[in-house]
Amino acid sequence: MYIIDNEVNLKSQFIKTRVLSEVICSYLETEDFVVQPIDFVSPPKWHLAHTTWFFEQFVLKEELKTYQVFDEQFAFLFNSYYETVGNHWLRTNRGNLSRPSVAKIMKYREYITKKMLELLENTLSDEVKKVIEIGINHEQQHQELLLTDIKYILGKNPLFPVYNKNFVENPIQDYAQEWITIPEGLYNIGLDKNSSGFRYDNEMGKHQVFIPSFQISNKLVTNEDYLAFIEDQGYAQVALWHSDAWAWLQQENIDKPLYWHKKDNKWYQYTLSGLEELNKEAPLSHISYYEAFAFAQWKGMRLPTEFEWEIAQDKFKWGSRWEFTESAYLPYPNYKKPEGAIGEYNGKFMVNQKVMRGASVATSPKHSRATYRNFFQPFMRWQYFGIRLANSI
């Protein structure tokens, strides 16, 4: 299920990952660590503790004979959704945890990191190495969530505070628009057991898929493109929207992307480097699948399927935005959930979700690959979601 790359130094990778989480949080004030403005956003303090608990629960308690648990209450507080390892604190109430303090969480991280480094000095089985590598990749996933949760927390502050003035989240696509043609045929999708490098179980099950010929854009939709949709009253054209999407628009009063603000007839966008005038050339971000679908309808086009995206991805630049696909998040042929708690990592979410492909400006280094399958509910907007259009031929 999970493949260890023998060239990777687990100890070095572990250290770099642990340090990066703390660097991400180094730009915060202490008060920022506890805020939870909405249920799907977790306080930064919780992310730091949860990624630490993962190593304690699944590695140290199992493999280090002399290990003593840092705090017996932390398993309840910082388990996320692993039902098979015990009860956990409600996700919606994570912001209520003023205690344990940020200082204690940092001591927890220091303690677990030290114990993990002790363990990594030993000769470990391949199975233990696999779990450690999962833990490293798990923390890298949370580093992206840390950044996007921090942005949501600060973006709800009326002062629009700067997180990091040097954080660049709007790279410009400085190349001409082209439509890439992919001929019909049978194509291989996914990875098999002989593939090198780390992968999640939901990427496994290499199989052939017949794809009719199609075209896909080499560029992501820009803010300027989407502004034209808004100015054409796209949010008011009911025929462009799914029924669920239209109900969501009315209930939530959605009429623009998340973090867009209009003042004195001028558009602004909140970024991690502060409130800025909207950069029209930058790739669109922070829209839902619902909005992506409606925009594609408005353009007379569509979103690519995840298989089309994977087939074509080596012909265009990607990585600045998670890209919507028209695919439901489903298992590949012959998919089997792993035994035990690790089996809860992906398989239990294969319902009512859309597949995202690519990566984003918040994705940790070396944590992206062409077969990576991210997944979110269709109304979510707080990640760096973007749009790449496609067309049937």
C-alpha positions in Angstrom: 0.0 0.0 0.0 2.6 2.5 1.0 6.1 2.3 -0.6 9.3 3.3 1.1 11.8 5.0 -1.2 15.1 3.5 -0.1 17.0 6.6 -1.1 15.0 8.7 1.3 16.6 9.4 4.7 13.6 9.1 7.0 15.4 10.8 9.9 16.3 13.9 7.7 12.8 14.0 6.2 11.2 13.7 9.6 13.3 16.6 11.0 12.6 18.9 8.1 8.9 18.2 8.3 8.7 18.9 12.0 10.7 22.1 11.6 8.6 23.4 8.8 5.3 23.2 10.8 6.9 25.4 13.5 8.3 27.8 10.9 4.8 28.2 9.5 3.5 29.1 12.9 6.4 31.4 13.8 4.6 34.3 12.0 1.6 34.1 14.4 0.8 35.9 17.6 0.0 33.7 20.6 -3.7 34.8 20.3 -3.9 33.5 16.7 -3.2 29.9 17.8 -6.6 29.2 19.4 -9.1 30.9 17.1 -11.7 28.7 15.2 -14.1 30.9 13.2 -16.0 28.0 11.6 -16.3 24.3 12.1 -14.1 23.2 9.1 -11.2 25.4 10.2 -8.9 24.1 13.1 -6.9 26.3 15.3 -3.1 26.3 14.5 -2.4 24.9 18.0 -4.6 21.9 17.3 -2.8 21.1 14.1 0.6 21.2 15.9 -0.7 18.9 18.6 -2.7 16.5 16.2 0.3 15.8 13.9 2.4 15.1 17.0 -0.2 12.8 18.5 -0.2 10.8 15.3 3.5 9.8 15.9 2.8 9.1 19.5 -0.3 7.0 18.9 0.8 5.0 15.8 4.6 4.8 16.2 6.0 5.4 19.7 3.4 3.6 21.8 3.8 0.6 19.5 7.5 0.5 19.0 9.5 2.2 21.7 9.4 -0.1 24.8 10.5 2.6 27.2 8.0 5.2 26.0 5.9 7.1 28.5 2.9 9.0 27.2 3.3 12.8 27.5 -0.2 13.5 28.7 -3.0 10.9 28.9 -5.6 13.5 28.0 -4.0 14.4 24.7 -5.3 11.3 22.9 -8.9 12.5 23.5 -8.1 16.1 22.7 -6.1 15.7 19.5 -7.3 12.6 17.8 -9.2 13.8 14.7 -11.4 11.0 13.3 -9.8 7.7 14.1 -12.7 6.0 15.7 -10.9 2.7 16.2 -8.4 4.2 18.6 -10.8 5.9 21.0 -13.1 8.8 21.6 -12.1 12.3 20.5 -13.0 15.9 21.1 -15.6 17.4 18.8 -14.2 19.1 15.7 -16.6 22.0 16.1 -15.2 22.7 19.6 -11.5 22.7 19.0 -11.4 26.5 19.4 -12.7 26.1 23.0 -9.4 24.6 24.1 -7.7 27.6 25.7 -5.8 24.9 27.7 -3.5 23.1 27.2 -1.5 26.2 26.5 0.6 26.9 23.3 3.7 26.6 25.4 2.6 23.1 26.6 1.9 22.0 23.0 5.4 23.1 21.9 6.8 21.1 24.8 4.7 18.1 23.6 6.2 18.5 20.1 9.7 18.7 21.5 9.1 15.6 23.6 7.7 13.5 20.7 10.3 14.7 18.2 13.1 13.7 20.7 11.6 10.3 21.2 11.1 9.7 17.5 14.7 10.6 16.9 15.7 8.0 19.5 13.5 5.4 17.7 15.0 6.3 14.3 18.5 5.3 15.6 17.3 1.7 15.8 16.9 -0.9 13.1 13.3 -0.7 12.1 11.1 -3.1 10.1 9.7 -2.0 6.8 6.2 -1.9 8.3 7.3 0.6 11.0 9.1 2.7 8.3 5.9 2.8 6.3 3.9 4.1 9.3 6.6 6.8 9.9 6.5 7.8 6.3 2.7 8.1 6.5 3.1 10.3 9.6 5.5 12.6 7.7 3.2 12.9 4.8 0.3 13.4 7.2 2.1 16.3 8.8 2.8 17.8 5.3 -0.9 17.6 4.5 -1.5 19.5 7.7 1.1 22.2 6.8 -1.1 23.1 3.8 -4.2 23.1 6.1 -2.3 25.2 8.6 -1.7 27.9 6.0 -5.2 27.9 4.7 -6.7 27.8 8.1 -4.5 30.7 9.2 -5.6 32.6 6.2 -9.3 32.0 7.1 -8.7 33.0 10.7 -6.9 36.2 9.8 -9.2 36.9 6.8 -12.2 37.1 9.2 -10.4 39.8 11.2 -11.7 43.2 10.1 -8.2 44.6 10.3 -7.0 42.1 7.5 -3.7 41.5 9.3 -0.6 40.5 7.5 0.6 36.9 8.1 3.8 37.1 6.1 4.5 40.0 3.8 6.8 37.8 1.7 4.3 35.0 1.1 3.6 34.9 -2.7 0.2 33.3 -3.5 -0.6 34.8 -6.9 1.9 33.7 -9.5 1.4 35.0 -12.9 1.0 32.7 -15.9 3.3 34.5 -18.3 2.6 32.4 -21.4 0.0 32.4 -24.2 -3.3 30.6 -24.0 -3.3 27.3 -25.8 -5.7 24.4 -26.1 -4.0 21.0 -25.8 -5.6 18.2 -27.8 -5.6 14.7 -26.4 -6.6 11.9 -28.8 -9.1 9.2 -27.8 -7.7 5.9 -26.6 -7.0 3.6 -23.6 -4.8 5.2 -21.0 -3.2 3.9 -17.8 -4.4 5.6 -14.6 -3.0 5.4 -11.1 0.0 3.5 -9.6 0.8 -0.2 -9.1 2.7 -2.0 -6.4 6.0 -1.7 -8.3 5.8 2.1 -8.5 8.6 3.9 -6.6 8.2 6.7 -4.0 5.5 7.3 -1.5 1.8 7.2 -2.4 -1.5 6.9 -0.6 -3.8 3.9 -0.9 -6.3 5.8 -3.0 -3.7 6.2 -5.8 -3.2 2.5 -6.0 -4.9 0.2 -8.5 -3.3 1.0 -11.9 -6.0 0.4 -14.5 -6.9 1.3 -18.1 -9.6 3.9 -18.9 -11.0 4.7 -22.3 -11.0 8.4 -22.9 -12.8 10.1 -25.9 -10.8 12.9 -27.5 -10.8 16.2 -25.7 -9.1 19.6 -25.3 -7.7 21.1 -22.1 -6.4 24.6 -21.4 -2.7 25.1 -20.7 -3.7 28.0 -18.4 -5.8 28.3 -15.3 -8.8 30.7 -15.3 -7.7 34.1 -14.1 -9.3 36.6 -11.7 -10.1 38.8 -14.8 -11.9 35.8 -16.5 -14.0 35.3 -13.4 -14.7 39.0 -13.0 -16.4 38.9 -16.4 -18.7 36.1 -15.1 -19.6 38.3 -12.1 -20.2 41.4 -14.2 -22.5 39.3 -16.5 -24.6 38.5 -13.4 -23.4 34.9 -13.4 -24.4 34.4 -9.8 -28.0 35.3 -10.7 -28.4 33.0 -13.8 -30.1 30.0 -12.3 -29.7 27.9 -15.4 -25.9 27.8 -14.8 -26.2 26.2 -11.4 -26.8 22.7 -10.0 -29.9 22.6 -7.8 -27.9 22.1 -4.6 -25.6 24.9 -5.7 -28.4 27.3 -6.2 -29.8 26.6 -2.8 -26.3 27.1 -1.3 -26.0 30.5 -3.0 -29.2 31.7 -1.5 -28.6 30.3 1.9 -25.0 31.6 2.2 -25.5 34.8 0.2 -22.6 34.0 -2.1 -21.9 36.4 -5.0 -18.1 36.5 -5.3 -15.1 34.3 -4.4 -14.0 34.0 -0.8 -11.6 36.8 0.2 -12.8 39.2 -2.5 -14.0 42.7 -1.2 -15.4 45.6 -3.2 -14.8 49.1 -1.9 -15.3 52.4 -3.7 -16.1 50.5 -6.9 -12.7 48.7 -6.8 -12.0 45.0 -6.1 -9.6 43.8 -3.4 -8.4 40.4 -2.3 -7.2 39.4 1.1 -4.0 37.4 0.9 -1.5 36.1 3.5 0.5 39.2 2.8 -2.4 41.4 3.6 -5.3 43.1 1.7 -4.3 43.9 -1.8 -5.9 45.3 -5.0 -7.2 42.4 -7.0 -4.5 41.1 -9.4 -6.5 40.4 -12.5 -3.8 38.4 -14.1 -3.4 36.0 -11.2 -5.1 32.6 -11.3 -8.5 32.5 -9.6 -8.6 30.9 -6.2 -10.9 30.2 -3.3 -14.0 29.2 -5.2 -16.2 26.1 -4.7 -16.9 23.2 -7.1 -20.4 24.7 -7.5 -18.9 28.0 -8.7 -16.3 26.2 -10.9 -19.1 24.2 -12.6 -21.3 27.3 -13.1 -18.4 29.3 -14.6 -17.6 26.4 -17.0 -21.3 26.3 -18.1 -21.2 30.1 -18.6 -18.1 29.7 -20.9 -19.8 26.9 -22.8 -17.2 24.5 -21.6 -16.7 22.0 -18.8 -14.3 20.8 -16.1 -11.9 17.9 -16.9 -12.4 14.5 -15.3 -9.6 13.4 -13.0 -8.5 10.9 -15.6 -8.3 13.5 -18.3 -6.3 15.7 -16.0 -3.8 12.9 -15.2 -3.4 12.0 -18.8 -2.7 15.6 -19.9 -0.8 17.0 -16.8 2.7 16.6 -18.4 1.7 19.1 -21.1 0.9 22.1 -18.9 2.2 23.8 -15.8 0.4 23.0 -12.5 1.0 23.4 -8.8 -0.2 26.8 -7.9 -3.9 25.8 -7.4 -5.8 22.6 -6.6 -7.8 22.1 -9.7 -11.4 21.0 -9.8 -12.4 17.9 -11.7 -15.8 16.6 -12.7 -15.0 13.3 -11.0 -16.6 12.0 -7.8 -14.2 10.7 -5.2 -14.5 6.9 -5.7 -12.2 3.9 -5.2 -10.1 2.6 -8.0 -10.8 -1.1 -9.2 -10.0 -3.7 -6.5 -9.4 -1.0 -3.8 -9.2 -2.4 -0.3 -8.9 -0.3 2.8 -5.8 -1.1 4.9 -6.4 -3.0 8.2 -6.7 -1.0 11.5 -6.9 2.7 12.1 -4.8 3.6 9.1 -7.6 2.3 7.0 -9.7 5.3 8.1 -7.3 7.7 6.4 -8.9 7.8 2.9 -11.5 5.1 2.3 -14.2 6.3 4.7 -14.5 9.6 2.8 -15.3 8.1 -0.6 -18.8 9.6 -0.7 -20.2 13.1 -1.6 -16.8 14.5 -2.4 -15.2 15.8 -5.6 -11.6 15.0 -6.7 -9.1 17.8 -6.9 -5.8 17.3 -8.8 -2.5 19.1 -8.7 -1.2 21.1 -5.7 -1.2 24.7 -4.5 1.1 27.5 -3.3 0.4 26.2 0.2 1.5 22.6 -0.5 4.7 21.5 1.2 7.8 20.8 -0.9 7.9 17.3 -2.4 4.3 16.6 -1.5 2.8 16.8 -4.9 2.7 14.3 -7.8 0.5 13.7 -10.8 -1.4 10.8 -9.3 -2.3 12.6 -6.0 -6.0 12.6 -5.4 -7.3 15.3 -3.0 -11.0 15.5 -2.2 -13.4 18.0 -0.8 -17.1 18.6 -0.5 -18.5 20.7 -3.4 -19.2 23.8 -1.3 -15.8 24.2 0.3 -13.8 27.3 -0.7 -11.0 27.9 1.8 -8.3 26.0 0.0 -6.5 27.4 -3.0 -9.0 26.0 -5.5 -8.8 27.0 -9.1 -10.3 26.2 -12.5 -8.8 24.6 -15.6 -11.3 24.3 -18.5 -11.8 21.4 -20.9 -13.8 20.7 -24.0 -15.1 17.5 -25.7 -14.2 17.3 -29.3 
